[in-house]
Amino acid sequence: MPNFTTVNEFLLTRFSNVWELRVLHAMLFLLMYLSTLMGNLLIVTVTTFDWKLHTPMYFFLRNLSVLDMCYISVTVPKACAIFLLDNIVISITGCAAQIFFVLLCCCIELLFLTIMALDRYVAICQPLHYPVILNSQVCVQMTLASVLCGLAYAGFHTSSTFRLSFCQSNVVHQFFCDIPSLLKLSCSEILSNEISIFISTVVFAGGCFAFIITSYVHVFSTVLKLPTSGEQKKAFSTCFPHIIVLTVFISSGAVVYVKPNSSSPTILDMVSSVFYSIVPPFLNPVIYSLRNKQIKEAARKIMRKTLGREKDKIIL
């Protein structure tokens, strides 16, 4: 029998080992991280304190913003550390935690985007039934159902991955732990894992994508019947960016999780991971909220109130 060395820890991979490029990558990641936190925190604050924004649409936007802050925090801080420091080690426990939380956030993100497409469909195509179909109780129930589905999905795939044995190489060819990279390091039979990942990804992501596209098709057909071109342009300018971000999110994830598992890692795998783990949380505040007039007006009101209080304190 061959001699195998059991893996106790993993080594993550940088985009480059050149120091100047490592600093550049860390700065880019850090800028995206801080921008994501600031944008999403602004949305959470505005939609929480402005009572006019206490509607189903902004309820889901607030949930999406909280999720995006958690999502990007799972990978980027550790990535910046391995870019700048000589220590690229991650423990098995830390690796399992990264995989679990990435899958959890990714699953809930897709479900939230699906629910938000449903919200737009009901608001535009069935406006009279909107208060009944999407009342506050239903919104909370759908949010909890999304979280439970995410926990089940992430728990199943994380546990099935770490039942495998890892031996010989412990170099993960990725800037964070993900399942496809770990499967390449396993000395166990991984066919059942690959099949379950492929089927669950195609069924889950494909089903959500089909539902979202169908919803937007109905939205577009209704919008085209509107009398004024201004209303049509407003609806299209809102919906098309949503579809673009969703397409980037799902297609980049499919490149990593659905394509055949190659033994030779490429830089394309790492770049694709950026597009499904970092880009959506970074773009969502801009696409969904910061272009929204109501969000901007509410933000201005909060700023005026805050500045007014500071002036009163100074005078006193």
C-alpha positions as CSV (number, residue, x, y, z in Angstrom):
1,M,0.0,0.0,0.0
2,P,1.3,3.5,-0.7
3,N,2.4,5.7,2.2
4,F,-0.1,8.5,2.8
5,T,0.4,11.5,5.1
6,T,-2.8,12.6,6.8
7,V,-3.5,16.3,6.2
8,N,-4.0,18.3,9.4
9,E,-4.1,21.8,7.9
10,F,-4.3,23.4,4.4
11,L,-2.3,26.0,2.6
12,L,-4.2,28.6,0.6
13,T,-3.0,30.1,-2.7
14,R,-2.3,33.7,-3.7
15,F,-2.9,35.1,-7.1
16,S,0.8,35.9,-7.3
17,N,3.9,35.5,-5.2
18,V,5.4,38.9,-6.3
19,W,5.2,41.2,-3.3
20,E,4.1,44.3,-5.3
21,L,1.2,42.3,-6.9
22,R,0.3,40.8,-3.5
23,V,-0.1,44.4,-2.0
24,L,-2.1,45.5,-5.1
25,H,-4.5,42.5,-4.7
26,A,-4.8,43.1,-1.0
27,M,-5.7,46.8,-1.6
28,L,-8.3,46.0,-4.2
29,F,-9.9,43.4,-2.0
30,L,-9.8,45.7,1.0
31,L,-11.4,48.6,-1.0
32,M,-14.2,46.3,-2.3
33,Y,-14.7,45.0,1.3
34,L,-14.9,48.5,2.9
35,S,-17.2,49.8,0.0
36,T,-19.5,46.8,0.5
37,L,-19.7,47.2,4.2
38,M,-20.4,51.0,3.9
39,G,-23.0,50.6,1.1
40,N,-24.9,47.8,2.8
41,L,-24.7,49.4,6.2
42,L,-26.2,52.6,4.8
43,I,-29.1,50.6,3.3
44,V,-29.7,48.8,6.6
45,T,-29.7,52.1,8.5
46,V,-31.9,54.0,6.1
47,T,-34.5,51.2,5.6
48,T,-34.6,50.7,9.4
49,F,-35.1,54.3,10.6
50,D,-37.4,55.6,7.8
51,W,-40.9,54.3,8.4
52,K,-41.9,55.0,4.8
53,L,-39.5,52.3,3.7
54,H,-41.1,49.6,5.9
55,T,-42.5,47.7,3.0
56,P,-41.9,44.2,1.7
57,M,-39.5,45.3,-1.0
58,Y,-37.3,47.2,1.4
59,F,-37.6,44.5,4.1
60,F,-35.9,42.1,1.6
61,L,-33.4,44.7,0.6
62,R,-32.4,45.1,4.3
63,N,-32.1,41.3,4.7
64,L,-30.0,41.1,1.5
65,S,-27.7,43.9,2.8
66,V,-27.1,42.2,6.1
67,L,-26.5,38.9,4.3
68,D,-24.0,40.6,1.9
69,M,-22.0,42.0,4.8
70,C,-21.7,38.5,6.3
71,Y,-21.1,36.9,2.9
72,I,-18.1,39.0,1.9
73,S,-16.7,38.9,5.5
74,V,-16.3,35.1,5.2
75,T,-13.6,35.3,2.5
76,V,-12.0,38.7,2.1
77,P,-10.3,39.3,5.5
78,K,-8.6,36.0,5.4
79,A,-7.6,36.6,1.7
80,C,-6.1,40.0,2.6
81,A,-4.1,38.3,5.4
82,I,-2.6,35.6,3.1
83,F,-1.8,38.3,0.5
84,L,0.1,40.4,2.9
85,L,1.5,37.9,5.4
86,D,3.8,34.9,5.0
87,N,1.3,32.7,6.8
88,I,-1.0,31.0,4.3
89,V,-2.1,28.2,6.7
90,I,-5.8,27.5,7.5
91,S,-6.8,24.8,9.9
92,I,-9.2,22.0,9.0
93,T,-11.8,23.6,11.3
94,G,-11.3,27.0,9.7
95,C,-11.5,25.5,6.3
96,A,-14.8,23.7,7.1
97,A,-16.2,26.9,8.6
98,Q,-15.4,28.8,5.5
99,I,-17.0,26.3,3.2
100,F,-20.1,26.1,5.4
101,F,-20.6,29.9,5.6
102,V,-19.9,30.5,1.9
103,L,-22.4,27.9,0.9
104,L,-24.9,29.2,3.5
105,C,-24.6,32.8,2.3
106,C,-24.6,31.8,-1.3
107,C,-27.8,29.7,-1.0
108,I,-29.6,32.4,1.0
109,E,-28.5,35.1,-1.4
110,L,-30.0,33.2,-4.4
111,L,-33.2,32.6,-2.5
112,F,-33.5,36.3,-1.5
113,L,-32.9,37.3,-5.1
114,T,-35.7,34.9,-6.1
115,I,-38.1,36.3,-3.5
116,M,-37.2,39.9,-4.6
117,A,-38.1,38.9,-8.2
118,L,-41.4,37.5,-6.9
119,D,-42.0,40.8,-5.1
120,R,-41.5,42.8,-8.3
121,Y,-43.7,40.5,-10.2
122,V,-46.6,40.8,-7.7
123,A,-46.1,44.6,-7.4
124,I,-46.2,45.2,-11.1
125,C,-48.4,42.4,-12.5
126,Q,-50.9,42.0,-9.6
127,P,-50.8,45.3,-7.7
128,L,-54.3,44.9,-6.1
129,H,-53.3,41.6,-4.5
130,Y,-49.9,42.8,-3.3
131,P,-50.8,43.6,0.3
132,V,-52.5,40.2,0.7
133,I,-49.9,38.0,-1.1
134,L,-46.8,39.7,0.5
135,N,-48.0,40.7,4.0
136,S,-45.5,41.0,6.9
137,Q,-46.1,37.5,8.2
138,V,-45.5,35.9,4.7
139,C,-42.3,38.0,4.4
140,V,-40.9,36.8,7.7
141,Q,-41.9,33.2,6.9
142,M,-40.1,33.3,3.5
143,T,-37.0,34.8,5.2
144,L,-36.9,32.0,7.8
145,A,-37.5,29.4,5.2
146,S,-34.6,30.7,3.1
147,V,-32.3,30.6,6.2
148,L,-33.3,27.0,7.0
149,C,-32.8,25.9,3.4
150,G,-29.4,27.5,3.5
151,L,-28.5,25.7,6.7
152,A,-29.6,22.4,5.3
153,Y,-27.8,22.8,2.0
154,A,-24.5,24.1,3.6
155,G,-24.6,21.4,6.3
156,F,-25.1,18.5,3.9
157,H,-22.3,19.5,1.5
158,T,-19.9,20.5,4.2
159,S,-20.3,17.3,6.2
160,S,-20.1,15.1,3.1
161,T,-16.9,16.8,2.0
162,F,-15.2,16.4,5.4
163,R,-16.1,12.7,5.6
164,L,-13.4,12.2,3.0
165,S,-9.8,11.5,3.7
166,F,-7.2,14.1,2.6
167,C,-3.7,13.0,2.1
168,Q,-0.4,13.9,0.5
169,S,-0.8,17.5,-0.9
170,N,-2.5,20.0,1.4
171,V,-2.3,23.0,-1.1
172,V,-5.7,24.4,-1.8
173,H,-5.5,26.1,-5.2
174,Q,-7.8,28.9,-4.2
175,F,-7.7,32.0,-2.0
176,F,-10.3,30.5,0.3
177,C,-11.6,27.0,1.0
178,D,-14.2,25.7,-1.4
179,I,-15.4,22.2,-2.2
180,P,-14.1,21.7,-5.7
181,S,-10.5,22.6,-4.6
182,L,-10.7,20.2,-1.7
183,L,-12.0,17.3,-3.7
184,K,-8.8,17.4,-5.8
185,L,-6.9,16.7,-2.6
186,S,-8.9,13.8,-1.5
187,C,-7.6,10.2,-1.6
188,S,-11.2,8.9,-1.1
189,E,-13.8,8.0,-3.7
190,I,-15.3,11.4,-4.7
191,L,-17.8,10.4,-7.4
192,S,-20.8,10.5,-5.1
193,N,-19.7,14.0,-3.9
194,E,-19.3,15.3,-7.5
195,I,-22.7,13.9,-8.5
196,S,-24.5,15.4,-5.5
197,I,-22.9,18.8,-6.0
198,F,-23.7,18.7,-9.7
199,I,-27.4,17.7,-9.2
200,S,-28.0,20.1,-6.3
201,T,-26.4,23.0,-8.0
202,V,-28.2,22.5,-11.3
203,V,-31.6,21.9,-9.7
204,F,-31.3,24.6,-7.0
205,A,-29.5,27.4,-9.0
206,G,-31.2,26.5,-12.3
207,G,-34.7,26.4,-10.6
208,C,-34.2,29.8,-9.0
209,F,-32.8,31.3,-12.2
210,A,-35.7,30.0,-14.3
211,F,-38.2,31.4,-11.8
212,I,-36.5,34.8,-11.8
213,I,-36.3,35.0,-15.6
214,T,-40.0,33.9,-15.8
215,S,-41.0,36.6,-13.3
216,Y,-39.1,39.3,-15.2
217,V,-40.6,38.1,-18.6
218,H,-44.1,38.7,-17.1
219,V,-42.9,42.1,-15.6
220,F,-41.5,43.2,-19.0
221,S,-44.7,42.2,-20.8
222,T,-46.7,44.2,-18.3
223,V,-44.4,47.2,-18.5
224,L,-44.5,47.3,-22.3
225,K,-48.3,47.9,-21.9
226,L,-47.7,51.1,-19.9
227,P,-48.8,54.3,-21.6
228,T,-45.7,56.4,-21.1
229,S,-42.2,55.6,-22.2
230,G,-40.8,57.2,-19.0
231,E,-42.3,54.5,-16.8
232,Q,-41.1,51.8,-19.2
233,K,-37.5,53.1,-19.1
234,K,-37.6,53.3,-15.3
235,A,-38.8,49.7,-15.0
236,F,-36.2,48.4,-17.6
237,S,-33.3,50.4,-16.0
238,T,-34.2,48.7,-12.7
239,C,-34.7,45.1,-13.9
240,F,-31.9,44.7,-16.4
241,P,-29.1,45.4,-13.8
242,H,-30.7,42.8,-11.6
243,I,-30.6,40.2,-14.3
244,I,-26.9,41.1,-15.2
245,V,-25.7,40.7,-11.6
246,L,-27.7,37.5,-11.2
247,T,-26.3,36.0,-14.4
248,V,-22.7,36.8,-13.3
249,F,-23.4,35.3,-9.9
250,I,-24.9,32.0,-11.2
251,S,-22.6,31.6,-14.2
252,S,-19.4,32.1,-12.2
253,G,-20.6,29.7,-9.5
254,A,-21.4,27.2,-12.3
255,V,-17.9,27.5,-13.7
256,V,-16.5,26.5,-10.3
257,Y,-19.1,23.9,-9.1
258,V,-20.6,22.4,-12.2
259,K,-17.8,22.1,-14.8
260,P,-15.8,18.9,-14.9
261,N,-13.2,18.6,-12.0
262,S,-9.8,19.1,-13.6
263,S,-6.6,18.0,-11.8
264,S,-4.7,21.0,-13.1
265,P,-5.9,24.2,-11.4
266,T,-6.0,27.4,-13.4
267,I,-6.2,31.1,-12.6
268,L,-9.7,31.1,-14.2
269,D,-11.0,29.1,-11.2
270,M,-9.7,31.7,-8.8
271,V,-11.1,34.6,-10.9
272,S,-14.5,32.8,-11.2
273,S,-14.6,32.5,-7.4
274,V,-14.2,36.3,-7.1
275,F,-17.2,36.8,-9.3
276,Y,-19.5,34.6,-7.2
277,S,-18.2,35.3,-3.7
278,I,-17.1,39.0,-3.8
279,V,-18.6,40.8,-6.8
280,P,-22.4,40.3,-6.0
281,P,-22.2,41.7,-2.4
282,F,-20.1,44.6,-3.8
283,L,-22.5,45.4,-6.6
284,N,-25.9,44.7,-4.9
285,P,-26.0,48.0,-2.9
286,V,-25.4,50.0,-6.2
287,I,-27.8,47.9,-8.3
288,Y,-30.7,47.4,-5.9
289,S,-30.7,50.4,-3.7
290,L,-28.2,53.3,-4.1
291,R,-29.8,54.1,-7.5
292,N,-33.2,54.3,-5.8
293,K,-34.6,57.8,-5.3
294,Q,-36.5,56.8,-2.1
295,I,-33.2,55.4,-0.6
296,K,-31.4,58.6,-1.5
297,E,-34.1,60.9,-0.1
298,A,-34.3,58.9,3.2
299,A,-30.4,59.0,3.5
300,R,-30.5,62.8,3.0
301,K,-33.2,63.2,5.7
302,I,-31.1,61.1,8.2
303,M,-28.0,63.1,7.4
304,R,-29.9,66.4,8.0
305,K,-31.3,65.2,11.3
306,T,-27.8,64.0,12.4
307,L,-26.1,67.2,11.4
308,G,-28.9,69.3,13.1
309,R,-28.4,67.4,16.4
310,E,-24.6,67.9,16.2
311,K,-25.2,71.7,15.6
312,D,-27.5,71.8,18.7
313,K,-24.9,70.1,20.8
314,I,-22.2,72.6,19.7
315,I,-24.5,75.5,20.5
316,L,-25.4,74.2,23.9
